[in-house]
Amino acid sequence: EYRRNGARLADCLPWAALVGEGVVLNKDGSFQRSAKFRGPDLDSSVPAELVGVAARLNNAFRRLGSGWSIFVEAQRHEAATYPKSTFPDAASALVDAERKADFDEAGTHFESSYFLTIAYLPPAEDTARAESWLYEGREQTGVNPWEILRGFVDHTDRVLALLDGFMPECRWLDDAETLTYLHSTASTKRHRVGVPETPMYLDALLADQPLAGGLEPRLGDAHLRVLTIVGFPAVTTPGILDELNRLAFPYRWSTRAILLDKTDATRLLTKIRRQWFAKRKSIAAILKEVLTNEASALVDSDAANKAADADLALQELGADYAGEAYVTATVTVWDRDPRIADEKLRLVEKVIQGRDFTGIIETINAVDAWLGTLPGHLYANVRQPPISTLNLAHMIPLSAVWAGPERDEHFQAPPLLHGRTEGSTPFRLSLHVGDVGHSL
């Protein structure tokens, strides 16, 4: 079928093919790679530990420059049901049946999964070709895509190695896990996705529901509601939005950061500082100063403060304390009933505004805002004012309520018991770590 314009959801998805272990080639020529991670539990971590984790996360992010983007996503989804097990007698089976009934009466339980996607858009071929003129003795002239792919894999491995030292769980996804994760971002259905024999045309493979646009878009039978953070507090702290991890309904909390080189960030911040500094005095005040040869006593204090803030950002950038990035933070909820979807969004808005953030409920821009949450999509819903990578480390889902392992790997059996922790998150207790049983 030949079409000039995009008419289906698959046309809007950025993914094209798998070109390496867990590495996706996008339609714009960029590469992306996804990892699953879990941060420290905020309830059992001291503030100094969280500050240290945020600082090391900032240290990893600021090493990436222009062309690099990161997508951090928290997916809230229903927890696995109470597991079935075998018992030696009817009495113990009856006791477990009572525990299962108590667990089910507590309502639906939810847990969160956390993903980090790193994307890289190589420079244009003209730039790469000009760079090749500076070298002699190379076997191949021009652009070598496999060399770019190897460099991308090596760079992302080093970034994940920086995170692996302080994250309880951090690993790359394989091909099947990558496709399963990407499918979960573009569909309201959750199931495993197998790797096809020829892993091409991933957009058509992963799009299994139609997207209807408008002020209140629908994905399949579910009504989508999207909230984008547009205003930020004066001060941020690690895990500032951790309360979102305790909500008792499914959502996708996506944070995209399009990173900037030090040169590009310096040019941008210098321009912002100059514009705010010029706003301190109006044209009338400047003319009065010229005519009277006297300095104006009153200036716009707000503009002066913002110019000083931009100057402070330049100092942090120059000292390599932090980098700069275009950050877009979005929360997406859905439900078959539009009124329930609206109520879920109001609960999300309450949490976000309670932390001094400002959020806008998307209407005309709802489809673009949702597309901007897809890992690898760099062009939709880009928020222009830059943000420090240290503030970014505070905003992403850094902390996680730990639900425990789903199975006792030592005995190859269900956990010893099921409990309930903060919010609606279950807790699964297993005494064994490896072959060591922590009991008396």
C-alpha positions as CSV (number, residue, x, y, z in Angstrom):
1,E,0.0,0.0,0.0
2,Y,1.4,3.4,-1.0
3,R,0.6,6.4,1.1
4,R,2.3,9.8,1.1
5,N,1.0,10.8,4.6
6,G,1.0,8.9,7.9
7,A,-2.4,7.4,8.6
8,R,-1.8,4.8,11.2
9,L,-0.2,4.5,14.7
10,A,2.7,2.5,13.1
11,D,3.6,5.5,11.0
12,C,4.2,7.6,14.1
13,L,6.4,5.1,16.0
14,P,10.1,5.7,15.7
15,W,11.4,2.1,15.7
16,A,12.6,0.3,12.6
17,A,14.8,-2.7,13.2
18,L,16.9,-4.7,15.7
19,V,20.6,-4.4,14.7
20,G,22.3,-5.8,17.8
21,E,21.6,-7.4,21.1
22,G,18.9,-5.1,22.5
23,V,19.9,-2.3,20.1
24,V,17.2,-0.7,18.0
25,L,17.8,1.3,14.8
26,N,15.2,4.1,14.5
27,K,13.7,5.6,11.4
28,D,15.8,8.8,11.7
29,G,19.1,6.9,11.8
30,S,19.5,7.0,15.6
31,F,20.3,4.0,17.9
32,Q,18.6,3.2,21.2
33,R,19.1,0.7,23.9
34,S,17.0,0.0,27.0
35,A,17.9,-1.2,30.5
36,K,15.8,-2.2,33.5
37,F,16.8,-0.7,36.8
38,R,15.6,-0.3,40.4
39,G,16.7,2.5,42.7
40,P,17.0,2.5,46.5
41,D,13.9,2.3,48.6
42,L,13.2,5.8,50.0
43,D,11.7,4.4,53.2
44,S,14.9,2.5,54.1
45,S,17.5,5.0,52.7
46,V,19.0,7.8,54.7
47,P,19.1,11.3,53.0
48,A,22.8,11.2,52.6
49,E,22.6,8.0,50.5
50,L,20.0,9.5,48.2
51,V,22.1,12.7,47.7
52,G,25.1,10.5,46.8
53,V,23.0,8.5,44.4
54,A,21.7,11.6,42.7
55,A,25.2,13.1,42.4
56,R,26.6,9.9,40.8
57,L,23.6,9.8,38.4
58,N,24.3,13.4,37.5
59,N,28.0,12.5,36.9
60,A,26.8,9.8,34.4
61,F,24.4,12.1,32.6
62,R,26.7,15.1,32.2
63,R,29.2,13.0,30.3
64,L,26.7,12.7,27.4
65,G,26.5,15.6,25.0
66,S,24.6,16.8,21.9
67,G,23.1,13.9,19.9
68,W,22.4,11.9,23.1
69,S,19.0,11.5,24.8
70,I,17.8,9.6,27.8
71,F,14.4,8.3,28.5
72,V,13.5,7.3,32.1
73,E,10.2,5.6,32.6
74,A,8.3,4.2,35.5
75,Q,5.4,1.9,34.7
76,R,2.8,1.2,37.3
77,H,1.0,-2.0,36.7
78,E,-1.0,-4.7,38.4
79,A,1.1,-7.1,40.6
80,A,1.0,-10.8,40.0
81,T,-1.8,-12.7,41.6
82,Y,-1.3,-14.7,44.8
83,P,0.8,-17.7,43.7
84,K,-0.4,-21.3,43.9
85,S,1.6,-23.8,45.9
86,T,1.5,-27.4,47.1
87,F,1.1,-28.4,50.7
88,P,1.6,-31.8,52.5
89,D,-1.7,-31.8,54.2
90,A,-5.2,-30.2,54.1
91,A,-4.7,-28.1,57.3
92,S,-1.7,-26.1,55.9
93,A,-3.5,-25.7,52.5
94,L,-6.5,-24.3,54.4
95,V,-4.3,-21.8,56.3
96,D,-2.8,-20.6,53.0
97,A,-6.3,-20.3,51.5
98,E,-7.3,-18.0,54.3
99,R,-4.2,-15.9,53.7
100,K,-5.0,-15.7,50.0
101,A,-8.5,-14.5,50.8
102,D,-7.2,-11.8,53.1
103,F,-4.7,-10.8,50.4
104,D,-7.4,-10.6,47.8
105,E,-9.8,-8.6,50.0
106,A,-7.2,-5.8,50.4
107,G,-8.0,-4.9,46.8
108,T,-5.9,-4.8,43.6
109,H,-2.1,-4.5,44.2
110,F,0.3,-2.6,42.0
111,E,4.0,-2.5,41.6
112,S,6.3,-0.4,39.4
113,S,8.9,-1.3,36.8
114,Y,11.7,1.2,35.9
115,F,13.4,1.5,32.5
116,L,16.3,3.6,31.2
117,T,16.6,4.1,27.4
118,I,19.7,5.8,25.9
119,A,19.4,7.1,22.3
120,Y,22.1,8.5,20.1
121,L,21.7,10.3,16.8
122,P,25.0,10.3,14.9
123,P,26.1,13.5,13.2
124,A,25.2,14.1,9.5
125,E,27.3,12.3,6.9
126,D,28.8,15.6,5.7
127,T,30.2,16.2,9.2
128,A,31.5,12.7,9.5
129,R,33.0,12.9,6.0
130,A,34.8,16.1,6.9
131,E,36.2,14.5,10.0
132,S,37.6,11.6,8.0
133,W,39.8,14.0,6.0
134,L,41.9,14.6,9.2
135,Y,43.0,10.9,9.3
136,E,45.3,8.8,7.1
137,G,45.7,5.1,6.6
138,R,42.1,4.1,7.2
139,E,40.9,1.0,5.4
140,Q,37.5,2.5,4.5
141,T,36.7,6.1,3.6
142,G,33.4,7.7,4.4
143,V,30.9,6.7,7.1
144,N,31.1,3.2,8.6
145,P,27.7,2.5,10.2
146,W,29.1,-0.6,12.0
147,E,31.8,1.5,13.6
148,I,29.1,3.9,14.8
149,L,27.1,1.0,16.2
150,R,30.2,-0.4,18.1
151,G,30.9,3.0,19.5
152,F,27.3,3.4,20.7
153,V,27.4,0.0,22.4
154,D,30.7,0.7,24.1
155,H,29.6,4.2,25.3
156,T,26.3,2.9,26.7
157,D,28.1,0.0,28.4
158,R,30.3,2.5,30.2
159,V,27.3,4.6,31.3
160,L,25.5,1.6,32.7
161,A,28.7,0.6,34.5
162,L,28.6,3.9,36.3
163,L,25.0,3.3,37.4
164,D,25.5,-0.4,38.3
165,G,27.7,0.5,41.3
166,F,24.9,2.1,43.3
167,M,21.7,0.6,41.8
168,P,20.3,-2.6,43.5
169,E,19.3,-3.8,40.0
170,C,20.6,-2.6,36.7
171,R,20.9,-4.6,33.5
172,W,20.4,-4.3,29.7
173,L,17.3,-5.9,28.2
174,D,17.7,-8.6,25.6
175,D,15.9,-8.6,22.2
176,A,12.7,-10.2,23.5
177,E,12.6,-8.0,26.6
178,T,13.3,-4.9,24.5
179,L,10.4,-5.6,22.2
180,T,8.1,-6.4,25.1
181,Y,9.0,-3.1,26.8
182,L,8.5,-1.1,23.6
183,H,5.2,-2.7,23.0
184,S,4.0,-1.8,26.6
185,T,4.7,1.9,25.8
186,A,2.6,1.9,22.7
187,S,-0.3,-0.3,23.8
188,T,-2.5,-0.8,26.9
189,K,-2.1,-4.5,26.6
190,R,0.7,-6.2,28.6
191,H,2.2,-9.4,27.2
192,R,5.5,-10.8,26.0
193,V,6.6,-10.2,22.4
194,G,8.7,-12.7,20.6
195,V,11.6,-11.8,18.3
196,P,10.7,-12.4,14.6
197,E,13.1,-14.2,12.3
198,T,13.8,-11.0,10.5
199,P,13.5,-8.2,13.1
200,M,12.5,-5.5,10.8
201,Y,9.5,-3.2,10.6
202,L,9.1,-3.0,14.4
203,D,6.6,-0.2,14.1
204,A,4.1,-2.4,12.4
205,L,4.9,-5.4,14.7
206,L,4.4,-3.5,17.9
207,A,1.4,-1.4,17.1
208,D,-1.6,-3.6,17.9
209,Q,-4.2,-0.9,18.8
210,P,-5.5,2.0,16.8
211,L,-4.9,5.6,18.0
212,A,-7.7,8.1,17.7
213,G,-6.7,11.7,18.0
214,G,-8.5,14.8,19.1
215,L,-8.7,16.7,22.4
216,E,-9.3,13.4,24.3
217,P,-7.4,10.7,22.4
218,R,-8.1,7.0,22.6
219,L,-5.7,4.1,22.3
220,G,-7.8,1.1,21.5
221,D,-10.8,1.1,23.8
222,A,-8.9,3.1,26.5
223,H,-9.2,6.9,26.9
224,L,-5.8,8.5,27.3
225,R,-5.2,11.5,29.6
226,V,-1.8,13.2,29.5
227,L,-0.3,15.7,32.0
228,T,3.0,17.5,31.2
229,I,5.1,19.3,33.8
230,V,5.8,22.9,32.6
231,G,6.8,24.6,35.8
232,F,9.5,23.6,38.4
233,P,10.1,24.5,42.0
234,A,12.9,26.7,43.1
235,V,14.7,23.9,44.9
236,T,14.6,20.1,44.2
237,T,15.6,17.2,46.3
238,P,16.3,13.5,45.4
239,G,13.2,11.5,44.9
240,I,11.0,14.6,45.0
241,L,8.2,12.8,43.1
242,D,8.4,9.5,45.0
243,E,4.8,9.7,46.0
244,L,3.8,8.8,42.5
245,N,5.2,5.3,43.3
246,R,2.3,4.8,45.7
247,L,-0.7,5.5,43.4
248,A,-3.1,2.6,43.1
249,F,-3.7,2.6,39.3
250,P,-1.7,2.0,36.2
251,Y,0.2,4.9,34.6
252,R,3.3,5.7,32.6
253,W,5.6,8.3,34.1
254,S,8.1,9.3,31.4
255,T,11.0,11.8,31.6
256,R,12.9,12.6,28.4
257,A,16.1,14.6,28.4
258,I,17.7,15.8,25.2
259,L,21.3,16.5,26.3
260,L,23.5,19.4,25.2
261,D,27.3,19.6,24.6
262,K,29.1,22.0,26.9
263,T,29.7,24.4,23.9
264,D,26.0,24.4,22.9
265,A,24.8,24.8,26.5
266,T,27.2,27.7,27.1
267,R,25.9,29.4,24.0
268,L,22.3,28.9,25.0
269,L,22.8,30.0,28.6
270,T,24.7,33.1,27.5
271,K,21.9,34.1,25.3
272,I,19.3,33.6,28.1
273,R,21.5,35.6,30.5
274,R,21.8,38.4,28.0
275,Q,18.1,38.6,27.3
276,W,17.2,38.7,31.0
277,F,19.9,41.3,31.7
278,A,18.5,43.5,28.9
279,K,15.0,43.3,30.5
280,R,16.1,44.9,33.7
281,K,15.4,48.4,32.3
282,S,12.6,49.4,30.0
283,I,13.3,51.5,26.8
284,A,11.8,54.6,28.5
285,A,14.2,54.2,31.5
286,I,17.2,53.8,29.1
287,L,16.1,56.9,27.2
288,K,15.8,58.8,30.5
289,E,19.3,57.8,31.5
290,V,20.7,59.0,28.2
291,L,18.9,62.3,28.4
292,T,19.5,63.1,32.1
293,N,22.9,61.3,32.3
294,E,21.7,59.7,35.6
295,A,21.3,56.0,36.4
296,S,17.8,54.8,36.9
297,A,17.1,54.0,40.5
298,L,14.5,51.3,39.8
299,V,15.2,48.1,37.8
300,D,13.2,45.0,37.2
301,S,14.4,42.9,40.1
302,D,12.8,39.7,38.7
303,A,14.8,40.0,35.5
304,A,18.0,40.7,37.5
305,N,17.4,37.6,39.6
306,K,16.9,35.5,36.5
307,A,20.0,36.9,34.9
308,A,21.9,36.0,38.1
309,D,20.4,32.5,38.0
310,A,21.6,32.0,34.4
311,D,25.0,33.2,35.4
312,L,25.1,30.6,38.2
313,A,24.1,27.9,35.7
314,L,27.0,29.0,33.5
315,Q,29.4,28.8,36.5
316,E,28.2,25.2,37.2
317,L,28.6,24.3,33.6
318,G,32.1,25.8,33.4
319,A,33.2,23.9,36.5
320,D,31.8,20.6,35.1
321,Y,29.5,20.2,38.1
322,A,26.5,19.6,35.8
323,G,25.3,19.6,32.2
324,E,22.2,21.0,30.6
325,A,19.3,19.3,28.8
326,Y,15.9,19.9,27.4
327,V,13.7,18.0,29.8
328,T,10.1,16.9,29.2
329,A,8.3,15.1,32.1
330,T,4.9,13.5,31.3
331,V,2.5,11.2,33.1
332,T,-0.1,9.2,31.1
333,V,-3.1,7.5,32.5
334,W,-5.9,5.6,30.8
335,D,-9.2,3.8,31.4
336,R,-12.1,2.6,29.4
337,D,-14.4,5.0,31.3
338,P,-13.5,8.6,30.5
339,R,-14.7,9.8,33.9
340,I,-12.4,7.4,35.7
341,A,-9.5,8.4,33.5
342,D,-10.2,12.1,34.4
343,E,-10.2,11.1,38.1
344,K,-6.9,9.3,37.8
345,L,-5.4,12.3,36.2
346,R,-6.7,14.6,39.0
347,L,-4.9,12.4,41.6
348,V,-1.7,12.6,39.6
349,E,-2.1,16.4,39.3
350,K,-2.6,16.6,43.1
351,V,0.7,14.8,43.8
352,I,2.7,16.8,41.3
353,Q,1.3,20.2,42.4
354,G,1.8,19.2,46.0
355,R,5.5,19.2,45.3
356,D,5.4,22.8,43.9
357,F,5.5,21.6,40.2
358,T,3.1,23.1,37.7
359,G,1.4,20.7,35.3
360,I,-0.8,21.2,32.3
361,I,-3.5,18.8,31.2
362,E,-3.0,18.3,27.5
363,T,-5.9,18.8,25.1
364,I,-4.9,20.1,21.7
365,N,-1.4,18.9,22.2
366,A,-2.4,15.5,23.7
367,V,-1.3,13.3,20.9
368,D,2.1,14.9,20.5
369,A,2.5,14.8,24.3
370,W,1.8,11.1,24.3
371,L,4.1,10.5,21.3
372,G,6.9,12.3,23.2
373,T,6.7,9.7,26.0
374,L,7.7,6.9,23.6
375,P,11.4,5.9,24.0
376,G,13.3,7.0,21.0
377,H,10.9,9.8,19.9
378,L,13.0,13.0,20.0
379,Y,10.8,15.5,18.2
380,A,7.3,15.6,19.8
381,N,6.5,17.9,22.8
382,V,10.0,19.3,23.4
383,R,10.1,21.7,26.3
384,Q,12.6,24.4,25.4
385,P,14.0,26.0,28.6
386,P,17.1,23.9,29.7
387,I,17.4,22.2,33.0
388,S,20.5,21.1,34.9
389,T,21.3,17.4,34.9
390,L,21.5,17.5,38.7
391,N,17.8,18.7,38.8
392,L,17.1,16.0,36.3
393,A,18.6,13.4,38.6
394,H,16.2,14.6,41.4
395,M,13.1,14.5,39.1
396,I,13.4,11.0,37.6
397,P,12.0,7.9,39.4
398,L,15.2,7.5,41.4
399,S,13.6,5.6,44.3
400,A,11.5,2.5,44.2
401,V,9.3,0.7,46.7
402,W,10.8,-2.8,46.7
403,A,8.2,-5.6,46.3
404,G,10.6,-8.5,46.8
405,P,11.4,-11.4,44.4
406,E,8.5,-13.1,42.7
407,R,10.0,-16.5,43.4
408,D,12.4,-18.1,45.8
409,E,15.2,-19.1,43.4
410,H,16.9,-21.4,45.9
411,F,13.8,-23.7,46.4
412,Q,12.3,-22.9,43.0
413,A,9.0,-22.1,44.8
414,P,6.8,-19.2,45.7
415,P,7.9,-16.7,48.4
416,L,7.5,-17.6,52.0
417,L,4.7,-15.1,52.6
418,H,3.0,-12.1,51.0
419,G,2.5,-8.8,52.8
420,R,1.7,-5.2,51.9
421,T,4.1,-2.3,52.0
422,E,3.6,1.4,51.2
423,G,0.7,2.4,49.1
424,S,-0.8,-0.5,47.3
425,T,2.5,-2.3,46.6
426,P,2.7,-6.0,47.8
427,F,5.8,-7.3,49.6
428,R,7.1,-10.8,49.0
429,L,9.4,-12.3,51.6
430,S,12.0,-14.9,50.8
431,L,14.6,-15.7,53.4
432,H,17.2,-17.1,51.0
433,V,19.7,-15.0,49.0
434,G,21.4,-17.5,46.8
435,D,21.9,-20.6,49.0
436,V,22.2,-18.6,52.2
437,G,19.0,-18.8,54.4
438,H,18.7,-15.8,56.7
439,S,17.0,-17.5,59.6
440,L,17.7,-19.0,63.0
